[in-house]
Amino acid sequence: MKKVAFDCKGTLMNRPADHKVVKLFKWFESKGCEMYIWSSLYSYAKETRTEHGFDCEIREKFSNTKFKFEDDMPLDDYMDIAVDDDCNSDYLAAHEFIFVSDIPEDSNQFEAKFGHLLK
């Protein structure tokens, strides 16, 4: 089961239910992923979870500079996938990144675009 973290401000926060980011969250959830909302401000993550009614964990973001990352020794604090609006956020503690600008508008394309990340 993959751990997937979504950012709040600029990503999930204040998005309507039919927005591509909200749909992507639900798509990963439907694939059995362990879902997280994270933010540098814990209160944003909590507010966003409530806003969307998601059943997920909330966490503060961790920088990958806080942990020694080695492929053969995964760390519990690392996410498998992080979804963020800031293309410069690749310093976060995640193995793979999806940026909001790369999410297709058509949710029928999610499998083709992101299905390989679930293997």
C-alpha positions as CSV (number, residue, x, y, z in Angstrom):
1,M,0.0,0.0,0.0
2,K,1.5,3.3,-1.1
3,K,1.6,6.4,1.2
4,V,0.3,9.5,-0.6
5,A,0.5,13.0,0.8
6,F,-1.3,16.0,-0.5
7,D,-0.3,19.6,0.2
8,C,-2.9,22.1,1.4
9,K,-2.4,25.7,0.4
10,G,-2.4,26.0,-3.4
11,T,-3.2,22.3,-3.8
12,L,-6.2,21.0,-1.9
13,M,-7.3,23.9,0.2
14,N,-10.4,25.8,-1.0
15,R,-10.9,23.6,-4.0
16,P,-14.4,22.5,-5.1
17,A,-15.3,18.8,-5.0
18,D,-15.1,18.6,-8.8
19,H,-11.5,20.0,-9.0
20,K,-8.9,17.8,-10.5
21,V,-6.8,17.7,-7.3
22,V,-9.7,16.6,-5.2
23,K,-10.6,13.9,-7.8
24,L,-6.9,12.7,-7.8
25,F,-7.0,12.4,-4.0
26,K,-10.2,10.3,-4.3
27,W,-8.6,8.2,-7.1
28,F,-5.5,7.3,-5.0
29,E,-7.9,6.6,-2.1
30,S,-9.9,4.2,-4.3
31,K,-6.7,2.4,-5.2
32,G,-6.2,1.5,-1.5
33,C,-3.5,4.0,-0.8
34,E,-2.8,5.3,2.7
35,M,-3.8,8.9,2.4
36,Y,-2.3,12.0,4.2
37,I,-2.8,15.7,4.1
38,W,0.3,17.5,5.1
39,S,1.4,21.1,5.4
40,S,4.1,23.2,7.0
41,L,1.2,24.4,9.2
42,Y,-0.6,21.6,11.0
43,S,-3.8,23.8,11.3
44,Y,-4.0,24.0,7.5
45,A,-3.9,20.2,7.2
46,K,-6.6,19.8,9.8
47,E,-8.8,22.5,8.2
48,T,-8.4,21.0,4.7
49,R,-9.4,17.5,6.0
50,T,-12.5,19.0,7.6
51,E,-13.3,21.1,4.5
52,H,-13.4,18.0,2.2
53,G,-14.6,15.5,4.8
54,F,-11.6,13.2,4.0
55,D,-10.9,10.2,6.2
56,C,-7.1,10.5,6.3
57,E,-4.2,11.3,8.5
58,I,-2.7,14.7,8.9
59,R,0.9,15.5,9.3
60,E,3.4,18.3,9.1
61,K,5.7,18.3,6.1
62,F,9.1,16.9,6.5
63,S,12.2,17.9,4.5
64,N,14.2,15.0,3.1
65,T,17.2,16.8,4.6
66,K,16.1,15.8,8.0
67,F,16.5,12.1,7.2
68,K,19.1,9.9,5.6
69,F,17.4,8.3,2.6
70,E,18.6,5.1,1.1
71,D,16.5,3.1,-1.4
72,D,17.1,-0.2,0.4
73,M,16.0,1.2,3.8
74,P,12.7,3.2,3.5
75,L,11.7,5.4,6.4
76,D,8.3,5.6,7.9
77,D,8.2,9.4,7.6
78,Y,8.8,9.2,3.8
79,M,5.8,9.4,1.6
80,D,5.8,7.3,-1.6
81,I,4.1,10.1,-3.5
82,A,3.6,13.8,-2.8
83,V,1.2,16.1,-4.6
84,D,2.1,19.7,-4.4
85,D,1.5,23.0,-6.3
86,D,5.1,24.2,-5.9
87,C,7.4,22.6,-8.5
88,N,10.3,23.5,-6.2
89,S,9.0,21.3,-3.4
90,D,11.1,18.3,-4.4
91,Y,13.0,18.7,-1.2
92,L,10.1,17.2,0.8
93,A,10.3,13.7,2.2
94,A,8.8,11.8,-0.7
95,H,10.0,9.4,-3.3
96,E,7.9,10.7,-6.2
97,F,6.2,14.0,-6.9
98,I,3.1,15.0,-8.8
99,F,2.7,18.7,-9.4
100,V,-0.8,20.3,-9.8
101,S,0.2,21.6,-13.2
102,D,0.9,18.0,-14.3
103,I,-2.6,16.6,-13.3
104,P,-4.9,16.1,-16.3
105,E,-8.3,17.8,-16.2
106,D,-9.9,14.6,-17.3
107,S,-9.9,12.1,-14.4
108,N,-10.2,9.2,-16.9
109,Q,-6.5,9.9,-17.7
110,F,-5.3,9.3,-14.1
111,E,-4.7,5.6,-14.5
112,A,-2.5,6.1,-17.7
113,K,-0.6,9.0,-16.2
114,F,-0.1,7.9,-12.6
115,G,-0.9,4.1,-12.5
116,H,2.8,3.2,-12.7
117,L,3.4,4.9,-9.4
118,L,1.3,2.3,-7.6
119,K,3.5,-0.6,-8.5
